[in-house]
Amino acid sequence: MSREFIVSDLEDMWLEYDRSSDILYINFGDDVEDIDEALLVGEDIVVRIKGGRLVSITINNFSKKAGIEL
């Protein structure tokens, strides 16, 4: 089952990388928001949803997925 979500704050997108955990956070909006649900959409990729809006994407094991050696 495929679901679609709205990204309403693309202009306010910001990234944060946690090197010690190798996690990339992609956030949409000014601040990190509370969410209604979190969905695992791929291996190590989680999307966070609030009111049908995509709030953030979390990519675990980012360096491996991007082919970057740390």
PyMOL Python script that loads the backbone (N, CA, C, O; Angstrom):
from pymol import cmd

cmd.read_pdbstr("""\
ATOM      1  N   MET A   1       0.841  -1.181   0.000  1.00  0.00           N
ATOM      2  CA  MET A   1       0.000   0.000   0.000  1.00  0.00           C
ATOM      3  C   MET A   1       0.883   1.241   0.000  1.00  0.00           C
ATOM      4  O   MET A   1       1.741   1.391   0.870  1.00  0.00           O
ATOM      5  N   SER A   2       0.684   2.110  -0.947  1.00  0.00           N
ATOM      6  CA  SER A   2       1.470   3.330  -1.083  1.00  0.00           C
ATOM      7  C   SER A   2       0.724   4.507  -0.452  1.00  0.00           C
ATOM      8  O   SER A   2      -0.490   4.644  -0.607  1.00  0.00           O
ATOM      9  N   ARG A   3       1.465   5.345   0.257  1.00  0.00           N
ATOM     10  CA  ARG A   3       0.869   6.536   0.863  1.00  0.00           C
ATOM     11  C   ARG A   3       1.634   7.759   0.382  1.00  0.00           C
ATOM     12  O   ARG A   3       2.835   7.686   0.126  1.00  0.00           O
ATOM     13  N   GLU A   4       0.945   8.868   0.262  1.00  0.00           N
ATOM     14  CA  GLU A   4       1.575  10.123  -0.128  1.00  0.00           C
ATOM     15  C   GLU A   4       1.481  11.112   1.012  1.00  0.00           C
ATOM     16  O   GLU A   4       0.492  11.147   1.745  1.00  0.00           O
ATOM     17  N   PHE A   5       2.536  11.928   1.155  1.00  0.00           N
ATOM     18  CA  PHE A   5       2.580  12.932   2.201  1.00  0.00           C
ATOM     19  C   PHE A   5       2.989  14.270   1.603  1.00  0.00           C
ATOM     20  O   PHE A   5       3.690  14.317   0.592  1.00  0.00           O
ATOM     21  N   ILE A   6       2.557  15.340   2.219  1.00  0.00           N
ATOM     22  CA  ILE A   6       2.831  16.701   1.774  1.00  0.00           C
ATOM     23  C   ILE A   6       4.092  17.211   2.463  1.00  0.00           C
ATOM     24  O   ILE A   6       4.277  17.011   3.663  1.00  0.00           O
ATOM     25  N   VAL A   7       4.962  17.873   1.692  1.00  0.00           N
ATOM     26  CA  VAL A   7       6.096  18.598   2.263  1.00  0.00           C
ATOM     27  C   VAL A   7       5.740  20.072   2.110  1.00  0.00           C
ATOM     28  O   VAL A   7       5.812  20.622   1.011  1.00  0.00           O
ATOM     29  N   SER A   8       5.357  20.710   3.215  1.00  0.00           N
ATOM     30  CA  SER A   8       4.877  22.088   3.126  1.00  0.00           C
ATOM     31  C   SER A   8       5.965  23.124   3.368  1.00  0.00           C
ATOM     32  O   SER A   8       5.800  24.283   2.986  1.00  0.00           O
ATOM     33  N   ASP A   9       7.072  22.736   3.993  1.00  0.00           N
ATOM     34  CA  ASP A   9       8.104  23.712   4.354  1.00  0.00           C
ATOM     35  C   ASP A   9       9.433  23.410   3.670  1.00  0.00           C
ATOM     36  O   ASP A   9      10.466  23.383   4.338  1.00  0.00           O
ATOM     37  N   LEU A  10       9.435  23.184   2.365  1.00  0.00           N
ATOM     38  CA  LEU A  10      10.660  22.860   1.645  1.00  0.00           C
ATOM     39  C   LEU A  10      11.680  23.994   1.733  1.00  0.00           C
ATOM     40  O   LEU A  10      12.885  23.742   1.749  1.00  0.00           O
ATOM     41  N   GLU A  11      11.211  25.229   1.789  1.00  0.00           N
ATOM     42  CA  GLU A  11      12.117  26.376   1.900  1.00  0.00           C
ATOM     43  C   GLU A  11      12.871  26.375   3.223  1.00  0.00           C
ATOM     44  O   GLU A  11      13.959  26.940   3.322  1.00  0.00           O
ATOM     45  N   ASP A  12      12.296  25.743   4.235  1.00  0.00           N
ATOM     46  CA  ASP A  12      12.900  25.714   5.567  1.00  0.00           C
ATOM     47  C   ASP A  12      13.561  24.365   5.861  1.00  0.00           C
ATOM     48  O   ASP A  12      13.710  23.988   7.023  1.00  0.00           O
ATOM     49  N   MET A  13      13.957  23.637   4.809  1.00  0.00           N
ATOM     50  CA  MET A  13      14.605  22.342   5.001  1.00  0.00           C
ATOM     51  C   MET A  13      16.005  22.544   5.581  1.00  0.00           C
ATOM     52  O   MET A  13      16.735  23.446   5.171  1.00  0.00           O
ATOM     53  N   TRP A  14      16.370  21.688   6.543  1.00  0.00           N
ATOM     54  CA  TRP A  14      17.723  21.740   7.095  1.00  0.00           C
ATOM     55  C   TRP A  14      18.190  20.326   7.425  1.00  0.00           C
ATOM     56  O   TRP A  14      17.387  19.434   7.700  1.00  0.00           O
ATOM     57  N   LEU A  15      19.502  20.147   7.390  1.00  0.00           N
ATOM     58  CA  LEU A  15      20.115  18.847   7.610  1.00  0.00           C
ATOM     59  C   LEU A  15      20.931  18.862   8.888  1.00  0.00           C
ATOM     60  O   LEU A  15      21.471  19.892   9.291  1.00  0.00           O
ATOM     61  N   GLU A  16      21.011  17.707   9.511  1.00  0.00           N
ATOM     62  CA  GLU A  16      21.872  17.541  10.678  1.00  0.00           C
ATOM     63  C   GLU A  16      22.459  16.138  10.596  1.00  0.00           C
ATOM     64  O   GLU A  16      21.736  15.165  10.380  1.00  0.00           O
ATOM     65  N   TYR A  17      23.781  16.040  10.772  1.00  0.00           N
ATOM     66  CA  TYR A  17      24.441  14.745  10.706  1.00  0.00           C
ATOM     67  C   TYR A  17      25.077  14.441  12.052  1.00  0.00           C
ATOM     68  O   TYR A  17      25.835  15.250  12.587  1.00  0.00           O
ATOM     69  N   ASP A  18      24.765  13.270  12.597  1.00  0.00           N
ATOM     70  CA  ASP A  18      25.351  12.799  13.842  1.00  0.00           C
ATOM     71  C   ASP A  18      26.423  11.779  13.475  1.00  0.00           C
ATOM     72  O   ASP A  18      26.119  10.620  13.190  1.00  0.00           O
ATOM     73  N   ARG A  19      27.670  12.219  13.485  1.00  0.00           N
ATOM     74  CA  ARG A  19      28.775  11.370  13.051  1.00  0.00           C
ATOM     75  C   ARG A  19      28.953  10.148  13.960  1.00  0.00           C
ATOM     76  O   ARG A  19      29.222   9.051  13.469  1.00  0.00           O
ATOM     77  N   SER A  20      28.808  10.324  15.261  1.00  0.00           N
ATOM     78  CA  SER A  20      29.035   9.206  16.177  1.00  0.00           C
ATOM     79  C   SER A  20      28.017   8.082  15.985  1.00  0.00           C
ATOM     80  O   SER A  20      28.336   6.914  16.205  1.00  0.00           O
ATOM     81  N   SER A  21      26.799   8.427  15.579  1.00  0.00           N
ATOM     82  CA  SER A  21      25.758   7.420  15.329  1.00  0.00           C
ATOM     83  C   SER A  21      25.584   7.115  13.845  1.00  0.00           C
ATOM     84  O   SER A  21      24.870   6.181  13.481  1.00  0.00           O
ATOM     85  N   ASP A  22      26.239   7.906  12.982  1.00  0.00           N
ATOM     86  CA  ASP A  22      26.134   7.788  11.527  1.00  0.00           C
ATOM     87  C   ASP A  22      24.679   7.890  11.072  1.00  0.00           C
ATOM     88  O   ASP A  22      24.174   7.040  10.339  1.00  0.00           O
ATOM     89  N   ILE A  23      24.019   8.965  11.534  1.00  0.00           N
ATOM     90  CA  ILE A  23      22.619   9.217  11.179  1.00  0.00           C
ATOM     91  C   ILE A  23      22.494  10.605  10.540  1.00  0.00           C
ATOM     92  O   ILE A  23      23.002  11.591  11.073  1.00  0.00           O
ATOM     93  N   LEU A  24      21.813  10.666   9.395  1.00  0.00           N
ATOM     94  CA  LEU A  24      21.503  11.936   8.752  1.00  0.00           C
ATOM     95  C   LEU A  24      20.037  12.246   8.999  1.00  0.00           C
ATOM     96  O   LEU A  24      19.160  11.424   8.734  1.00  0.00           O
ATOM     97  N   TYR A  25      19.785  13.445   9.512  1.00  0.00           N
ATOM     98  CA  TYR A  25      18.423  13.918   9.749  1.00  0.00           C
ATOM     99  C   TYR A  25      18.115  14.990   8.711  1.00  0.00           C
ATOM    100  O   TYR A  25      18.880  15.944   8.570  1.00  0.00           O
ATOM    101  N   ILE A  26      17.024  14.853   7.992  1.00  0.00           N
ATOM    102  CA  ILE A  26      16.543  15.853   7.045  1.00  0.00           C
ATOM    103  C   ILE A  26      15.227  16.357   7.618  1.00  0.00           C
ATOM    104  O   ILE A  26      14.262  15.603   7.744  1.00  0.00           O
ATOM    105  N   ASN A  27      15.199  17.640   7.964  1.00  0.00           N
ATOM    106  CA  ASN A  27      14.023  18.219   8.633  1.00  0.00           C
ATOM    107  C   ASN A  27      13.365  19.272   7.748  1.00  0.00           C
ATOM    108  O   ASN A  27      14.043  20.000   7.023  1.00  0.00           O
ATOM    109  N   PHE A  28      12.057  19.345   7.814  1.00  0.00           N
ATOM    110  CA  PHE A  28      11.277  20.318   7.045  1.00  0.00           C
ATOM    111  C   PHE A  28      10.533  21.209   8.030  1.00  0.00           C
ATOM    112  O   PHE A  28       9.613  20.756   8.710  1.00  0.00           O
ATOM    113  N   GLY A  29      10.929  22.468   8.107  1.00  0.00           N
ATOM    114  CA  GLY A  29      10.336  23.404   9.054  1.00  0.00           C
ATOM    115  C   GLY A  29      11.408  24.021   9.927  1.00  0.00           C
ATOM    116  O   GLY A  29      12.577  23.644   9.848  1.00  0.00           O
ATOM    117  N   ASP A  30      11.013  24.962  10.751  1.00  0.00           N
ATOM    118  CA  ASP A  30      11.959  25.674  11.595  1.00  0.00           C
ATOM    119  C   ASP A  30      12.519  24.825  12.722  1.00  0.00           C
ATOM    120  O   ASP A  30      13.710  24.906  13.023  1.00  0.00           O
ATOM    121  N   ASP A  31      11.684  24.015  13.345  1.00  0.00           N
ATOM    122  CA  ASP A  31      12.077  23.228  14.501  1.00  0.00           C
ATOM    123  C   ASP A  31      11.690  21.771  14.317  1.00  0.00           C
ATOM    124  O   ASP A  31      10.896  21.433  13.439  1.00  0.00           O
ATOM    125  N   VAL A  32      12.254  20.915  15.150  1.00  0.00           N
ATOM    126  CA  VAL A  32      11.830  19.516  15.193  1.00  0.00           C
ATOM    127  C   VAL A  32      10.461  19.491  15.850  1.00  0.00           C
ATOM    128  O   VAL A  32      10.281  20.045  16.934  1.00  0.00           O
ATOM    129  N   GLU A  33       9.496  18.853  15.203  1.00  0.00           N
ATOM    130  CA  GLU A  33       8.114  18.832  15.683  1.00  0.00           C
ATOM    131  C   GLU A  33       7.747  17.497  16.310  1.00  0.00           C
ATOM    132  O   GLU A  33       8.352  16.467  16.010  1.00  0.00           O
ATOM    133  N   ASP A  34       6.741  17.530  17.191  1.00  0.00           N
ATOM    134  CA  ASP A  34       6.124  16.298  17.647  1.00  0.00           C
ATOM    135  C   ASP A  34       5.441  15.676  16.436  1.00  0.00           C
ATOM    136  O   ASP A  34       5.073  16.383  15.497  1.00  0.00           O
ATOM    137  N   ILE A  35       5.271  14.361  16.453  1.00  0.00           N
ATOM    138  CA  ILE A  35       4.715  13.677  15.289  1.00  0.00           C
ATOM    139  C   ILE A  35       3.519  12.812  15.666  1.00  0.00           C
ATOM    140  O   ILE A  35       3.303  12.494  16.835  1.00  0.00           O
ATOM    141  N   ASP A  36       2.742  12.437  14.637  1.00  0.00           N
ATOM    142  CA  ASP A  36       1.633  11.503  14.807  1.00  0.00           C
ATOM    143  C   ASP A  36       2.111  10.063  14.619  1.00  0.00           C
ATOM    144  O   ASP A  36       1.642   9.152  15.301  1.00  0.00           O
ATOM    145  N   GLU A  37       3.058   9.863  13.678  1.00  0.00           N
ATOM    146  CA  GLU A  37       3.541   8.518  13.415  1.00  0.00           C
ATOM    147  C   GLU A  37       4.923   8.548  12.763  1.00  0.00           C
ATOM    148  O   GLU A  37       5.316   9.532  12.137  1.00  0.00           O
ATOM    149  N   ALA A  38       5.634   7.455  12.926  1.00  0.00           N
ATOM    150  CA  ALA A  38       6.924   7.250  12.268  1.00  0.00           C
ATOM    151  C   ALA A  38       6.822   5.956  11.483  1.00  0.00           C
ATOM    152  O   ALA A  38       6.345   4.943  11.994  1.00  0.00           O
ATOM    153  N   LEU A  39       7.276   5.998  10.235  1.00  0.00           N
ATOM    154  CA  LEU A  39       7.155   4.833   9.357  1.00  0.00           C
ATOM    155  C   LEU A  39       8.524   4.417   8.832  1.00  0.00           C
ATOM    156  O   LEU A  39       9.298   5.259   8.376  1.00  0.00           O
ATOM    157  N   LEU A  40       8.821   3.136   8.892  1.00  0.00           N
ATOM    158  CA  LEU A  40      10.021   2.590   8.286  1.00  0.00           C
ATOM    159  C   LEU A  40       9.696   2.377   6.814  1.00  0.00           C
ATOM    160  O   LEU A  40       8.857   1.537   6.487  1.00  0.00           O
ATOM    161  N   VAL A  41      10.343   3.121   5.918  1.00  0.00           N
ATOM    162  CA  VAL A  41       9.996   3.067   4.499  1.00  0.00           C
ATOM    163  C   VAL A  41      11.051   2.360   3.655  1.00  0.00           C
ATOM    164  O   VAL A  41      10.844   2.135   2.462  1.00  0.00           O
ATOM    165  N   GLY A  42      12.142   2.021   4.247  1.00  0.00           N
ATOM    166  CA  GLY A  42      13.208   1.303   3.556  1.00  0.00           C
ATOM    167  C   GLY A  42      14.194   0.850   4.601  1.00  0.00           C
ATOM    168  O   GLY A  42      14.042   1.143   5.787  1.00  0.00           O
ATOM    169  N   GLU A  43      15.200   0.139   4.158  1.00  0.00           N
ATOM    170  CA  GLU A  43      16.210  -0.318   5.108  1.00  0.00           C
ATOM    171  C   GLU A  43      16.884   0.894   5.745  1.00  0.00           C
ATOM    172  O   GLU A  43      17.570   1.658   5.067  1.00  0.00           O
ATOM    173  N   ASP A  44      16.687   1.064   7.035  1.00  0.00           N
ATOM    174  CA  ASP A  44      17.305   2.149   7.816  1.00  0.00           C
ATOM    175  C   ASP A  44      16.797   3.544   7.472  1.00  0.00           C
ATOM    176  O   ASP A  44      17.473   4.526   7.779  1.00  0.00           O
ATOM    177  N   ILE A  45      15.629   3.664   6.846  1.00  0.00           N
ATOM    178  CA  ILE A  45      15.076   4.982   6.520  1.00  0.00           C
ATOM    179  C   ILE A  45      13.708   5.123   7.187  1.00  0.00           C
ATOM    180  O   ILE A  45      12.808   4.311   6.974  1.00  0.00           O
ATOM    181  N   VAL A  46      13.576   6.167   7.993  1.00  0.00           N
ATOM    182  CA  VAL A  46      12.344   6.414   8.740  1.00  0.00           C
ATOM    183  C   VAL A  46      11.812   7.789   8.348  1.00  0.00           C
ATOM    184  O   VAL A  46      12.563   8.763   8.308  1.00  0.00           O
ATOM    185  N   VAL A  47      10.521   7.864   8.062  1.00  0.00           N
ATOM    186  CA  VAL A  47       9.879   9.162   7.831  1.00  0.00           C
ATOM    187  C   VAL A  47       8.967   9.449   9.012  1.00  0.00           C
ATOM    188  O   VAL A  47       8.322   8.554   9.557  1.00  0.00           O
ATOM    189  N   ARG A  48       8.929  10.730   9.394  1.00  0.00           N
ATOM    190  CA  ARG A  48       8.091  11.151  10.518  1.00  0.00           C
ATOM    191  C   ARG A  48       6.985  12.025   9.957  1.00  0.00           C
ATOM    192  O   ARG A  48       7.234  12.942   9.175  1.00  0.00           O
ATOM    193  N   ILE A  49       5.746  11.726  10.371  1.00  0.00           N
ATOM    194  CA  ILE A  49       4.553  12.351   9.799  1.00  0.00           C
ATOM    195  C   ILE A  49       3.737  13.048  10.890  1.00  0.00           C
ATOM    196  O   ILE A  49       3.607  12.547  12.007  1.00  0.00           O
ATOM    197  N   LYS A  50       3.193  14.210  10.539  1.00  0.00           N
ATOM    198  CA  LYS A  50       2.250  14.912  11.418  1.00  0.00           C
ATOM    199  C   LYS A  50       1.146  15.508  10.562  1.00  0.00           C
ATOM    200  O   LYS A  50       1.409  16.342   9.697  1.00  0.00           O
ATOM    201  N   GLY A  51      -0.083  15.085  10.800  1.00  0.00           N
ATOM    202  CA  GLY A  51      -1.230  15.623  10.071  1.00  0.00           C
ATOM    203  C   GLY A  51      -1.116  15.484   8.568  1.00  0.00           C
ATOM    204  O   GLY A  51      -1.531  16.384   7.838  1.00  0.00           O
ATOM    205  N   GLY A  52      -0.564  14.378   8.083  1.00  0.00           N
ATOM    206  CA  GLY A  52      -0.414  14.167   6.643  1.00  0.00           C
ATOM    207  C   GLY A  52       0.780  14.870   6.032  1.00  0.00           C
ATOM    208  O   GLY A  52       1.003  14.775   4.825  1.00  0.00           O
ATOM    209  N   ARG A  53       1.560  15.584   6.857  1.00  0.00           N
ATOM    210  CA  ARG A  53       2.747  16.299   6.382  1.00  0.00           C
ATOM    211  C   ARG A  53       4.008  15.525   6.725  1.00  0.00           C
ATOM    212  O   ARG A  53       4.117  14.960   7.814  1.00  0.00           O
ATOM    213  N   LEU A  54       4.959  15.496   5.802  1.00  0.00           N
ATOM    214  CA  LEU A  54       6.267  14.927   6.063  1.00  0.00           C
ATOM    215  C   LEU A  54       7.062  15.932   6.884  1.00  0.00           C
ATOM    216  O   LEU A  54       7.350  17.035   6.419  1.00  0.00           O
ATOM    217  N   VAL A  55       7.414  15.549   8.101  1.00  0.00           N
ATOM    218  CA  VAL A  55       8.114  16.432   9.032  1.00  0.00           C
ATOM    219  C   VAL A  55       9.626  16.232   8.936  1.00  0.00           C
ATOM    220  O   VAL A  55      10.395  17.193   8.973  1.00  0.00           O
ATOM    221  N   SER A  56      10.046  14.955   8.811  1.00  0.00           N
ATOM    222  CA  SER A  56      11.478  14.688   8.710  1.00  0.00           C
ATOM    223  C   SER A  56      11.729  13.300   8.147  1.00  0.00           C
ATOM    224  O   SER A  56      10.855  12.433   8.131  1.00  0.00           O
ATOM    225  N   ILE A  57      12.970  13.127   7.682  1.00  0.00           N
ATOM    226  CA  ILE A  57      13.458  11.834   7.207  1.00  0.00           C
ATOM    227  C   ILE A  57      14.724  11.542   7.987  1.00  0.00           C
ATOM    228  O   ILE A  57      15.586  12.410   8.125  1.00  0.00           O
ATOM    229  N   THR A  58      14.840  10.330   8.496  1.00  0.00           N
ATOM    230  CA  THR A  58      16.034   9.902   9.214  1.00  0.00           C
ATOM    231  C   THR A  58      16.669   8.761   8.435  1.00  0.00           C
ATOM    232  O   THR A  58      16.005   7.779   8.105  1.00  0.00           O
ATOM    233  N   ILE A  59      17.965   8.896   8.142  1.00  0.00           N
ATOM    234  CA  ILE A  59      18.682   7.853   7.414  1.00  0.00           C
ATOM    235  C   ILE A  59      19.777   7.311   8.319  1.00  0.00           C
ATOM    236  O   ILE A  59      20.786   7.974   8.562  1.00  0.00           O
ATOM    237  N   ASN A  60      19.565   6.099   8.814  1.00  0.00           N
ATOM    238  CA  ASN A  60      20.560   5.430   9.646  1.00  0.00           C
ATOM    239  C   ASN A  60      21.628   4.808   8.753  1.00  0.00           C
ATOM    240  O   ASN A  60      21.358   4.474   7.599  1.00  0.00           O
ATOM    241  N   ASN A  61      22.853   4.650   9.289  1.00  0.00           N
ATOM    242  CA  ASN A  61      23.985   4.100   8.528  1.00  0.00           C
ATOM    243  C   ASN A  61      24.218   4.897   7.252  1.00  0.00           C
ATOM    244  O   ASN A  61      24.439   4.329   6.182  1.00  0.00           O
ATOM    245  N   PHE A  62      24.167   6.227   7.381  1.00  0.00           N
ATOM    246  CA  PHE A  62      24.229   7.106   6.213  1.00  0.00           C
ATOM    247  C   PHE A  62      25.514   6.955   5.421  1.00  0.00           C
ATOM    248  O   PHE A  62      25.466   6.880   4.193  1.00  0.00           O
ATOM    249  N   SER A  63      26.662   6.909   6.084  1.00  0.00           N
ATOM    250  CA  SER A  63      27.929   6.859   5.343  1.00  0.00           C
ATOM    251  C   SER A  63      28.004   5.621   4.465  1.00  0.00           C
ATOM    252  O   SER A  63      28.506   5.693   3.343  1.00  0.00           O
ATOM    253  N   LYS A  64      27.520   4.497   4.949  1.00  0.00           N
ATOM    254  CA  LYS A  64      27.510   3.262   4.160  1.00  0.00           C
ATOM    255  C   LYS A  64      26.605   3.419   2.936  1.00  0.00           C
ATOM    256  O   LYS A  64      26.967   3.018   1.830  1.00  0.00           O
ATOM    257  N   LYS A  65      25.424   4.006   3.148  1.00  0.00           N
ATOM    258  CA  LYS A  65      24.482   4.189   2.029  1.00  0.00           C
ATOM    259  C   LYS A  65      25.031   5.177   0.996  1.00  0.00           C
ATOM    260  O   LYS A  65      24.775   5.031  -0.199  1.00  0.00           O
ATOM    261  N   ALA A  66      25.788   6.184   1.453  1.00  0.00           N
ATOM    262  CA  ALA A  66      26.331   7.193   0.548  1.00  0.00           C
ATOM    263  C   ALA A  66      27.692   6.794  -0.018  1.00  0.00           C
ATOM    264  O   ALA A  66      28.236   7.495  -0.871  1.00  0.00           O
ATOM    265  N   GLY A  67      28.243   5.675   0.450  1.00  0.00           N
ATOM    266  CA  GLY A  67      29.548   5.225  -0.042  1.00  0.00           C
ATOM    267  C   GLY A  67      30.685   6.084   0.476  1.00  0.00           C
ATOM    268  O   GLY A  67      31.692   6.260  -0.210  1.00  0.00           O
ATOM    269  N   ILE A  68      30.537   6.619   1.673  1.00  0.00           N
ATOM    270  CA  ILE A  68      31.541   7.502   2.284  1.00  0.00           C
ATOM    271  C   ILE A  68      32.273   6.729   3.371  1.00  0.00           C
ATOM    272  O   ILE A  68      31.644   6.078   4.205  1.00  0.00           O
ATOM    273  N   GLU A  69      33.607   6.801   3.365  1.00  0.00           N
ATOM    274  CA  GLU A  69      34.380   6.177   4.440  1.00  0.00           C
ATOM    275  C   GLU A  69      34.662   7.203   5.500  1.00  0.00           C
ATOM    276  O   GLU A  69      35.160   8.289   5.204  1.00  0.00           O
ATOM    277  N   LEU A  70      34.345   6.866   6.756  1.00  0.00           N
ATOM    278  CA  LEU A  70      34.621   7.777   7.870  1.00  0.00           C
ATOM    279  C   LEU A  70      35.835   7.330   8.639  1.00  0.00           C
ATOM    280  O   LEU A  70      36.221   7.976   9.613  1.00  0.00           O
TER     281      LEU A  70
END
""", "prot")
cmd.dss("prot")
cmd.show_as("cartoon", "prot")
cmd.util.cbc("prot")
cmd.orient("prot")
